[in-house]
Amino acid sequence: MIDLYYAATPNGYKIKLFLEETGLEYTIHPINISQGDQFAPDFLAISPNNKIPAIIDTQPTDGGQPISIFESGEILIYLADKTGQLLSRDIRTRVAQLQWLFWQVGGFGPMLGQNHHFTQYASEKVPYAIQRYQTETERLYRVLNSQLEKTAYLGSDEFSIADIATFPWAKFHEHHHIDLNDYPAVKRWFEVIEQRPATQRTFA
């Protein structure tokens, strides 16, 4: 039903985790980003920004032609609406969950990604960039911890696509020089999600 164009990155894991949580049938189409598969014309027709993940829903709910979708946040919203799962129908809870989803796609992911790039992959060490992104990473973890002191999950006490989007980035906290013991509410949340069967299958 779902063709998933995928690489084993935090953004790729988001969609696989959703599919494992909901039991939607899917087929993985690996995209080797180190070999440039993301620039192939067939992939660009699905994901014009040449980034993974992307999906094709071969059986959309309107019964029409297959729908292709890029951008992980929109994929999660689409799939949540398709399945009626992992995104609240209560307007206030839904707003809260979507705010944290966009917090992840607009800040938590990009800033942690830059942190990882400048500390692990940059051809030259740029102290200003390393310090800038480390400082922002720590600030974002404090924001995350503050929220999770108030609610069991992001935006509410219901597990949702906001958590699914954020967890794969937090999973690599050691790469971002983050000790979860410094963020006890994040650590509690992280350990709960890590034990979910769908999480175990996703990262197996």
Salt bridges, closest charged atoms under 4 A:
ASP3 OD1 - HIS29 NE2 3.23
GLU20 OE1 - ARG201 NE 2.70
GLU21 OE2 - ARG196 NE 2.75
ASP57 OD2 - LYS82 NZ 2.90
ASP81 OD1 - ARG94 NH2 3.45
GLU136 OE2 - ARG139 NH2 2.76
GLU194 OE2 - LYS171 NZ 3.90
